[in-house]
């Protein structure tokens, strides 16, 4: 096959999967989209089996059956042992000669930089941070929830807002408009009504994440408790970034801090300003910016890095995803 197809790039998140078949010169030969990638829920074998259908469609569109290298950035690949398990499962599919699995946060980082150098913080349903240098050194966190020291993410923010609102309504906590705005979002009158609806699952449990935008709207209207939660998230984002920069010896150098995920790309002024102010104080040479490029671009760039593609190939690849 020669240079016809060099990289299979996979960006597999909890809600959707994007794949791209890329030539060594950066041309995108085919793309495909599939459903979410959830090994913890369905098992590794089943998750990779679902992924296979998406890869097969991309390979058929590109007219290939294998590539030189598979670059997979996967949700739920939080620990090195999980990356190893997933890499073995992908290698068994014989989609490429070599396989490299990384956490999907690496895709956002690589999509936002000209070389693999910098730090990325992602805040979507959860929160995570990774960093890398061209020499291969990386920084990362387990990012599996409170047991690994994490706070934040859309789900966590909604939980914090509910906690504060419940305590405000019954008198244990400070007054906050969240006690009104959270139940009102679902057409309910009180926090008690909302607590009951969630507990008895008259509202599906997953719907509580819809309250994160309500939190931000309440903060923007001036509510002190809601603003405090947003400020805490800004602190957490900067703490993650600063630790990663320190681990990579980038704290005293000019280095990008890329921000990704639905919460950090939504344009919340208080959060954006809070992150930049805190980052300027703790890492004055770091420059924060939002990454809006599709993460599959980052997975593909990591693949081109691995196969030794030149800068022109990277530019051609970026141009394709900018269209």
C-alpha positions in Angstrom: 0.0 0.0 0.0 3.0 2.3 0.4 2.1 5.9 1.2 -1.5 5.4 0.2 -2.7 5.1 3.8 -0.3 5.7 6.6 -2.4 6.5 9.7 -5.7 5.5 11.2 -6.7 8.3 13.6 -9.3 7.5 16.2 -10.9 9.9 18.6 -13.4 7.9 20.7 -15.3 9.8 23.3 -18.2 8.8 25.6 -20.8 10.2 23.3 -19.3 9.8 19.8 -16.3 8.4 17.8 -14.5 10.0 14.9 -12.0 8.2 12.7 -9.9 9.4 9.8 -7.7 7.5 7.4 -4.7 9.7 6.5 -1.9 9.4 3.9 1.7 10.2 4.9 1.5 13.4 3.0 -1.4 14.6 5.2 -4.3 13.9 2.7 -7.4 12.7 4.4 -8.6 9.7 2.4 -11.8 9.0 4.4 -13.6 9.8 7.6 -16.4 8.1 9.6 -18.4 8.8 12.7 -19.8 6.3 15.2 -21.3 6.1 18.6 -19.7 6.4 22.0 -16.8 4.4 23.4 -17.6 3.1 26.9 -15.5 0.1 28.0 -16.4 0.5 31.6 -20.1 0.1 30.8 -19.9 -2.7 28.1 -16.4 -4.2 28.5 -13.3 -3.8 26.3 -14.3 -6.5 23.8 -17.7 -5.1 23.1 -16.5 -1.5 23.0 -13.8 -2.3 20.4 -16.4 -4.4 18.5 -18.6 -1.3 18.2 -15.6 0.8 17.2 -14.8 -1.8 14.5 -17.9 -0.9 12.6 -16.9 2.7 12.3 -13.3 1.8 11.2 -14.6 -0.6 8.6 -16.7 2.1 7.0 -13.7 4.4 6.9 -11.5 1.7 5.4 -14.1 0.8 2.8 -14.4 4.5 1.8 -10.7 4.9 1.6 -10.2 1.6 -0.3 -7.7 0.2 2.2 -7.7 -2.6 4.7 -4.8 -1.6 6.9 -2.4 1.3 7.6 1.2 1.7 8.9 0.1 3.1 12.3 -3.0 3.3 14.4 -3.2 6.5 16.6 -6.1 6.1 19.0 -7.1 8.7 21.6 -9.7 7.1 23.7 -12.0 8.1 26.5 -11.7 6.0 29.6 -8.1 5.2 28.9 -7.2 6.9 32.2 -4.5 4.6 33.5 -1.4 3.1 31.8 -2.8 -0.4 32.4 -6.0 0.6 30.6 -4.0 2.0 27.7 -2.1 -1.3 27.5 -5.3 -3.3 27.5 -7.0 -1.2 24.8 -3.8 -1.2 22.7 -3.7 -5.0 22.8 -7.4 -5.2 21.8 -6.8 -2.8 18.9 -3.7 -4.6 17.8 -5.6 -7.8 17.6 -7.9 -6.3 15.0 -4.9 -5.9 12.6 -5.9 -2.4 11.5 -2.3 -1.3 11.4 1.3 -2.5 11.9 1.7 -0.5 15.1 -0.8 0.8 17.6 -0.5 3.6 20.2 -3.3 4.4 22.6 -3.6 7.6 24.6 -6.2 9.2 26.7 -8.5 11.4 24.5 -7.2 14.6 26.2 -4.0 14.2 24.3 -5.9 14.6 21.1 -7.1 18.1 22.2 -3.6 19.1 23.2 -2.0 18.0 19.9 -4.8 19.6 17.9 -4.0 23.0 19.4 -0.2 23.1 19.0 2.3 23.1 16.1 4.5 20.6 17.9 3.7 18.2 20.8 4.6 20.7 23.5 2.3 22.2 26.1 -0.5 21.4 28.5 -4.2 20.8 27.9 -7.0 21.0 30.4 -10.4 19.5 29.4 -13.6 20.1 31.2 -16.7 18.4 29.7 -18.6 15.8 31.7 -15.5 15.3 33.8 -12.2 17.1 34.1 -8.7 16.0 33.0 -5.2 17.5 32.2 -2.3 16.2 30.2 1.0 17.6 29.0 3.7 16.6 26.6 7.1 17.6 25.2 8.7 16.7 21.9 11.1 14.4 23.6 8.3 12.1 24.6 7.9 13.1 28.2 4.3 13.4 29.4 2.4 14.6 32.4 -1.0 13.2 33.3 -3.4 12.6 36.1 -5.5 9.5 36.8 -8.7 11.6 36.4 -11.2 9.0 37.6 -13.1 11.1 40.1 -12.9 12.1 43.7 -10.8 9.1 44.7 -8.0 10.5 42.5 -8.4 14.0 43.8 -10.5 15.4 41.0 -13.1 18.2 41.4 -15.1 19.8 38.6 -16.4 18.8 35.2 -20.0 19.4 34.2 -21.3 16.5 36.2 -19.4 17.6 39.3 -20.5 21.3 38.9 -24.2 20.2 38.7 -23.8 18.1 41.9 -22.1 21.1 43.7 -24.9 23.4 42.6 -27.6 20.9 43.8 -25.8 20.5 47.2 -25.6 24.3 47.7 -29.2 24.8 46.7 -30.5 22.1 48.9 -28.7 23.5 51.9 -29.9 27.0 51.1 -33.5 25.9 51.0 -33.5 24.1 54.4 -31.3 26.6 56.2 -28.1 24.7 56.5 -26.3 26.8 53.9 -26.0 30.3 52.6 -28.9 31.8 50.6 -28.6 31.4 46.9 -30.8 31.9 43.8 -29.8 28.3 42.8 -32.6 27.1 45.1 -35.0 28.8 42.7 -33.2 28.5 39.3 -32.4 24.8 39.5 -35.9 23.4 40.1 -37.3 26.1 37.8 -35.3 24.7 34.9 -37.4 21.5 35.1 -40.6 23.3 35.8 -40.6 22.6 39.5 -41.3 24.9 42.4 -38.8 24.0 45.1 -35.6 22.2 45.7 -37.5 19.6 47.6 -39.5 18.9 44.5 -36.3 18.5 42.5 -34.7 16.3 45.1 -37.7 14.0 45.1 -37.9 13.9 41.3 -34.2 13.0 41.0 -34.3 10.5 43.9 -37.4 8.7 42.5 -36.0 9.0 39.0 -39.1 10.8 37.7 -36.2 12.8 36.1 -33.6 10.5 34.6 -30.4 10.7 36.6 -28.3 11.7 33.6 -30.4 14.8 33.1 -28.8 16.5 36.2 -25.9 17.5 34.0 -28.3 19.9 32.2 -28.1 22.0 35.3 -24.5 23.1 34.6 -25.5 25.9 32.2 -28.1 27.0 34.8 -25.3 27.3 37.4 -23.3 29.6 35.0 -26.4 31.7 34.2 -27.1 32.1 37.9 -23.5 33.1 38.5 -23.6 35.6 35.6 -26.6 37.2 37.3 -24.5 37.9 40.3 -25.4 35.1 42.8 -22.5 34.9 45.3 -22.7 31.1 45.9 -22.9 30.3 42.2 -20.0 32.6 41.5 -18.0 30.9 44.2 -18.5 27.5 42.5 -17.3 29.0 39.2 -14.3 30.6 40.9 -13.4 27.2 42.4 -13.4 25.6 38.9 -11.0 28.3 37.7 -8.8 27.5 40.6 -8.9 23.8 39.8 -8.1 24.3 36.1 -5.1 26.5 36.9 -3.9 24.0 39.6 -3.9 21.2 37.1 -2.2 23.2 34.5 0.5 24.5 36.8 1.3 21.1 38.2 1.6 19.7 34.7 3.8 22.6 33.6 6.0 22.0 36.6 6.4 18.3 36.0 7.5 19.0 32.4 9.9 21.8 33.4 7.8 24.2 31.3 6.8 26.6 34.1 9.6 29.0 33.4 9.3 28.7 29.6 6.7 30.1 27.1 4.2 27.3 26.8 0.6 27.0 25.7 -2.2 25.9 28.0 -5.0 24.6 25.8 -8.5 24.6 27.1 -11.1 22.2 25.7 -14.4 20.5 26.4 -17.9 21.9 26.5 -17.5 23.9 29.8 -14.2 25.6 28.9 -15.2 26.4 25.3 -18.6 27.9 26.1 -17.4 31.4 26.6 -18.3 31.9 30.3 -16.7 35.3 31.0 -16.2 34.8 34.8 -14.6 31.5 34.2 -12.4 32.6 31.3 -11.2 35.7 33.2 -10.6 33.7 36.4 -8.5 31.2 34.6 -6.4 33.8 32.8 -5.9 35.9 36.0 -4.8 32.9 38.1 -2.6 31.5 35.4 -0.8 34.9 34.9 -0.1 34.9 38.6 1.2 31.3 38.9 2.6 30.6 35.4 3.3 34.1 33.9 4.9 32.7 30.7 2.0 30.3 29.9 -0.5 31.4 27.4 -4.1 30.0 27.7 -6.2 29.6 24.6 -9.3 27.6 23.7 -9.1 24.7 21.2 -12.1 24.4 19.0 -10.6 22.0 16.4 -12.0 18.5 16.2 -10.0 16.2 18.4 -9.6 13.6 15.7 -7.2 16.1 14.1 -5.0 15.8 17.2 -5.1 12.0 17.0 -4.1 12.2 13.3 -1.2 14.6 14.1 0.1 12.3 16.8 0.0 9.6 14.1 1.9 11.7 11.6 4.4 12.5 14.4 4.9 8.7 14.8 5.5 8.0 11.1 7.9 10.9 10.7 5.7 13.0 8.4 7.0 16.5 7.5 5.5 19.9 8.3 3.8 20.2 4.9 1.8 17.0 5.7 0.7 18.5 9.0 -0.4 21.7 7.3 -2.3 19.8 4.7 -4.1 17.8 7.4 -5.0 20.9 9.4 -6.3 22.6 6.2 -8.7 19.7 5.7 -10.2 19.9 9.1 -10.4 23.7 8.9 -12.7 23.5 5.9 
